[in-house]
């Protein structure tokens, strides 16, 4: 998995490392700036859209970890942010404020809202879907998360009040899985 961060790319490797590469303008090649070895297995990278001093990753063991940069040229520190004791399948920021994360619990098919500054779960909603969640996307402008299931169902979760998330709409679009959802301002 890769993500854009600080005018470079953050990569998760198969051997528990997070690496950052930046592009050298003179040679047009990518070079590794830093890497951190994780004692856990990174699974999902989540980049904060407006804060370039930190980013998060979720592990297969059930931890939400934060990579924090105290100084600009310093090697980053890895901090355990949340140990919820469960495994999450998806994690996204709630826009436009990015004060909360929305995660899907792998074992209970439950949407959980996590407060970013303290790392504590503040609310949850049982999704009551027919099948498993196969994709999740957060709207880039509004506090709305859209989920797709393997049974062709699409669920819209409104997070205008993060402590009280609610299901705004539930639609069955097709009989096959809805495994890709894209939100676009242009409609393309």
C-alpha positions as CSV (number, residue, x, y, z in Angstrom):
1,X,0.0,0.0,0.0
2,X,1.2,3.5,-0.8
3,X,0.1,7.0,0.0
4,X,1.2,10.6,-0.9
5,X,2.7,12.5,2.1
6,X,4.9,15.6,2.3
7,X,5.6,15.7,-1.5
8,X,6.7,12.1,-1.5
9,X,5.4,8.6,-1.1
10,X,4.9,6.5,2.0
11,X,5.1,2.7,1.4
12,X,4.2,-0.2,3.5
13,X,6.5,-3.1,2.8
14,X,5.8,-6.8,3.3
15,X,8.4,-7.1,6.0
16,X,6.9,-4.6,8.6
17,X,8.6,-1.4,7.4
18,X,7.2,2.0,6.6
19,X,9.4,3.8,4.1
20,X,9.3,7.4,2.8
21,X,10.6,8.2,-0.7
22,X,11.0,11.6,-2.2
23,X,11.7,12.6,-5.8
24,X,15.0,14.1,-6.7
25,X,14.3,17.0,-9.1
26,X,17.8,16.9,-10.6
27,X,17.9,13.2,-11.6
28,X,14.1,12.5,-11.7
29,X,14.6,9.5,-9.5
30,X,13.1,8.4,-6.2
31,X,15.3,8.0,-3.1
32,X,14.5,6.7,0.3
33,X,14.6,9.5,3.0
34,X,13.8,7.4,6.0
35,X,12.2,4.2,7.2
36,X,10.9,2.8,10.5
37,X,10.7,-0.9,11.4
38,X,7.4,-1.8,13.1
39,X,7.0,-4.6,15.6
40,X,3.5,-5.1,14.3
41,X,2.2,-5.7,10.8
42,X,1.1,-2.5,9.1
43,X,-2.1,-3.0,7.1
44,X,-3.8,0.3,6.2
45,X,-2.1,3.7,5.8
46,X,-4.2,6.8,6.7
47,X,-2.8,10.2,5.8
48,X,-4.2,13.3,7.5
49,X,-5.1,15.7,4.7
50,X,-4.1,19.0,6.5
51,X,-1.4,17.9,9.0
52,X,1.9,16.9,7.6
53,X,3.5,16.3,11.0
54,X,1.8,12.9,11.5
55,X,0.0,10.1,9.8
56,X,-1.6,6.9,11.0
57,X,-1.5,3.2,10.1
58,X,-3.6,0.3,11.3
59,X,-2.1,-3.1,12.0
60,X,-3.3,-6.6,11.6
61,X,-2.9,-7.1,15.4
62,X,-5.6,-4.4,16.1
63,X,-3.6,-1.3,16.9
64,X,-3.9,2.2,15.5
65,X,-0.4,3.5,15.3
66,X,0.8,7.1,14.7
67,X,4.0,8.2,13.0
68,X,4.9,11.5,14.5
69,X,7.5,14.1,13.4
70,X,8.7,16.4,16.1
71,X,11.2,18.2,13.9
72,X,11.4,18.5,10.2
73,X,14.6,16.6,9.6
74,X,14.2,14.1,12.5
75,X,13.6,10.4,12.0
76,X,9.9,9.9,12.9
77,X,8.7,8.2,16.0
78,X,6.1,5.4,16.1
79,X,3.5,5.7,18.8
80,X,0.7,3.3,19.7
81,X,-2.4,5.5,19.4
82,X,-5.3,3.1,20.1
83,X,-5.4,-0.6,21.1
84,X,-9.0,-1.4,20.6
85,X,-8.5,-5.1,20.8
86,X,-10.2,-5.7,17.5
87,X,-9.2,-5.8,13.9
88,X,-10.4,-3.2,11.5
89,X,-11.0,-3.7,7.8
90,X,-11.2,0.0,6.7
91,X,-10.2,3.4,8.2
92,X,-11.0,6.9,6.9
93,X,-11.0,10.4,8.2
94,X,-14.3,12.2,8.5
95,X,-14.1,15.3,6.4
96,X,-14.0,18.3,6.3
97,X,-12.6,18.6,9.9
98,X,-10.6,15.4,10.2
99,X,-11.0,15.3,14.0
100,X,-12.4,11.7,13.8
101,X,-11.6,8.4,12.1
102,X,-14.3,6.0,11.0
103,X,-13.3,2.3,11.1
104,X,-15.1,-0.9,10.3
105,X,-14.8,-3.6,12.9
106,X,-13.9,-6.9,11.1
107,X,-15.6,-9.3,13.5
108,X,-18.9,-7.4,14.3
109,X,-19.7,-5.5,11.0
110,X,-19.8,-2.4,13.1
111,X,-19.0,1.2,12.2
112,X,-16.9,2.8,15.0
113,X,-16.0,6.5,15.3
114,X,-12.6,7.2,16.9
115,X,-11.6,10.6,18.2
116,X,-8.2,11.4,16.7
117,X,-6.6,13.5,19.5
118,X,-7.2,11.1,22.3
119,X,-7.5,7.9,20.3
120,X,-10.7,6.8,22.0
121,X,-13.8,5.3,20.4
122,X,-16.7,7.7,21.0
123,X,-19.6,6.1,19.1
124,X,-20.6,3.0,17.1
125,X,-23.4,1.8,14.9
126,X,-24.4,-1.7,14.1
127,X,-24.6,-1.8,10.3
128,X,-27.1,-4.7,10.1
129,X,-26.0,-5.7,6.5
130,X,-26.8,-8.9,4.7
131,X,-23.2,-9.5,3.7
132,X,-19.7,-8.2,4.6
133,X,-18.5,-4.7,4.0
134,X,-16.1,-4.8,0.9
135,X,-15.4,-1.0,0.5
136,X,-15.6,2.2,2.4
137,X,-15.0,5.8,1.2
138,X,-15.3,9.1,3.0
139,X,-16.8,12.1,1.1
140,X,-14.1,14.8,0.7
141,X,-16.3,17.8,1.5
142,X,-19.1,16.5,3.8
143,X,-19.2,14.4,7.0
144,X,-20.5,11.4,5.1
145,X,-19.2,7.8,4.7
146,X,-20.4,5.4,2.1
147,X,-20.0,1.7,2.4
148,X,-20.5,-1.1,-0.1
149,X,-21.3,-4.8,0.7
150,X,-20.7,-8.1,-1.0
151,X,-24.5,-8.4,-1.5
152,X,-24.8,-5.2,-3.7
153,X,-26.0,-3.0,-0.8
154,X,-24.8,0.7,-0.4
155,X,-25.0,2.3,3.0
156,X,-24.7,6.1,3.6
157,X,-23.7,7.0,7.2
158,X,-24.1,10.6,8.2
159,X,-21.6,11.9,10.7
160,X,-22.6,15.5,11.2
161,X,-22.6,14.8,14.9
162,X,-19.8,12.3,15.3
163,X,-21.0,11.2,18.8
164,X,-24.3,10.1,17.2
165,X,-23.6,8.6,13.8
166,X,-26.7,7.5,11.9
167,X,-27.6,5.6,8.8
168,X,-28.9,8.2,6.3
169,X,-29.8,5.7,3.5
170,X,-29.6,2.1,2.6
171,X,-29.9,1.0,-1.0
172,X,-29.6,-2.3,-2.8
173,X,-28.2,-1.4,-6.2
174,X,-27.3,-4.9,-7.6
175,X,-27.0,-8.5,-6.7
176,X,-23.2,-8.6,-7.2
177,X,-20.8,-7.0,-4.8
178,X,-20.4,-3.2,-4.7
179,X,-16.6,-3.2,-4.2
180,X,-15.7,0.2,-5.6
181,X,-17.2,3.6,-4.7
182,X,-15.9,6.9,-5.9
183,X,-17.2,10.3,-4.9
184,X,-16.4,13.1,-7.3
185,X,-17.1,16.8,-7.5
186,X,-17.2,16.7,-11.3
187,X,-19.6,13.7,-11.6
188,X,-17.0,11.6,-13.5
